[in-house]
Amino acid sequence: MTSTTTTTTTTAAATATSGAVGVAHTRVEGVAKVTGAARYAGEVPYPELAHGWLVLSTVARGRIRAVESAPVLAMPGVLAVLHHENAPRLNGDYTNAFGLPDPIAQIFQHDRVPFVGWPVALVVAETPEQAREAAEALVVEYDEEPHNVVFAAGLPGVYAPESAPAAQKGDLEAELAASAVVVDAEYSTPEEHHSPMEPHAAIARWDGGRLEVVDSNQGSRFVADELAKLFSLDPQSVRVRSEHVGGGFGSKGTRPHSVAAAMAATVLHRPVRVILTRRQMFSLVGYRSPTAQRIRLGADADGRLRAFDHRAESLTSTVHEFVERCAEFGRAMYASDAHYSQSRVVPLDVPTPSWMRAPGEAPGSFALESALDELAERCGLDPIALRARNEPAVGPVSGLPFSGRNLLACFEEGARRFGWADRDPRPGIRREGRWLLGTGTAASTFPVLSAPSTAAVTAEPDGTFTVRITASDIGTGARTALTLIAADALEVQPERIRMRIADSDFGFAMIAGGSMGTRSWAWAIRVAAGELRERLALGGGIPPEGITARSDTSQAVGALEQKERHSFGAQFAEVAVDVTSGEVRVRRMLGIFAAGRIVNPLTARGQFIGGMIWGLSMALHEEAHRDRASGGHVGADLAGYHFSAHADVPHIEADWVDDPDPGDPVGIKGIGEIGVVGAAAAIANAVWHATGVRHRNLPIRPDRVLLAGARGDQDA
């Protein structure tokens, strides 16, 4: 009897015509992916397909003296060698949605070389093997110039960019002087790389007067518009599709591979595919800049903040400005009488950094949340109690009311589930054999953003509905989440929804980035679905071509009331530190988040946990190294660039508190990035609790642990 009742209840829930949002649902494209039916950009077959292989510079600064293409053109299967002397001219005089374009996409337009790994030629051949062999045989001669690739704090030429203005209130120095307790510490994070599972790939061909591109990207319409500008084409004559994407994390925009493929297809009048190698991705698709950060916190004896000072420096290239806005992390976090925060950059002869999951917030949270832990120690306060004592009533800098702020609820629930109340606050107390044990915590936040998008919803004669939107599912489960949202908006079962995404012909839509993709796309789908339901209510039947309603949320998104919108979270970690080897092992992690209404608990939990694993990898493993002499990377591959593998990842739990955003039609805030934020700090704080040594430089490698132990350091 009990079994029958349970089965009936489950079936009823599964067949309900509404309420799909909030119920766990497997990926709608899951079967296609696990069976290999899903095609990625590097797999789509075309007749007469040619293959391009990029040749990258081997010098860090200088000019190309000669490209000796004649011997390569004589090699078997080689069709063309494109370089700055014979490539089609591109238009670089335009702006995109993010401002001035990165010149990395304007390939083969001049003889200047601004860094190691700059594209200098493209070899096209009948097979990828022939293209690679010829590319490796191509001789390029350079006139080298002196270069500088070494980043450090306070380098000559560092400046405050207009794109990242400082925030200031109160008299900082006076409040510091009046503080009973002051923390003044410097923190650093290294260069880190995206390295998505699927390398960047694109196929380009001309079809009926249109440039057709199948690409791995995070926003098909954005890439189509930029290709149209680069090649001086009518935007309607460029179509970009990216139905399946194997990860992006901020790296998959308009990159040299898609431009090179389009350029070669134009010259050869046949389809051309270009796929980047892992090594090429280290210089062509962006990365997270190393950072140097100084935090000064001044507080009363009871831990109330009087002064908050966060200054960060990062690098950029000499050809394009990108700012890793670390210092902005704390602007929504803690109340203080005086506040100053500023991010600065220094140009070096290196590739341009780019957005990388939680840009600014990931390294910024490591520094600030470590400093908060230091302040709690000096004030004799529990780290959670210190944060609660400095909880703001309104935005600490903006003064705007919060649309919702459940940070303390996250800490309360996390502390209960993690067993925080049983923690002995003294460092270096718990021990199991040669392992020292410790626990740590940190706060998370990420801004809640929206962008205008368009969508079309069609009622089909067979009773199904087709949704068309230029969304991008880069592995997050967005396609499934949008299916559930559309089902609720139309009051039908998810099985009656056909979700078509990632085709630039569907119209403008926000990219998958900034944790605002699903929020922006859902808004557009709901508006279109609402209009369609009104039209269907008029009756009259559905014609063979269906009935379609379209939406554009430009005005709705722009009319959002002025409130400070953020997601929040609390991260907890337990570590074990081997005193003989210096190895740090994370034993367990817990993240509790207030991140809006959760559309699909199944894929959402995967996103949170994936972000937390990123934080673990950031804390203990990831760092890219540049050779001072050559200017290039040492070990630019997944053997030399270490990240967390299965053996490094412990039991990780992620959950959330109820936190719908009242300003969003579905209540969504966005979850793609907040899981990273604060995770590295929680681990670093746990290492301090285990050993009594404060590690302010990531990653916390075994050699750093051993060196600090040998010296008897309190700080490392």
Disulfide bonds with the S-S distance in Angstrom:
none
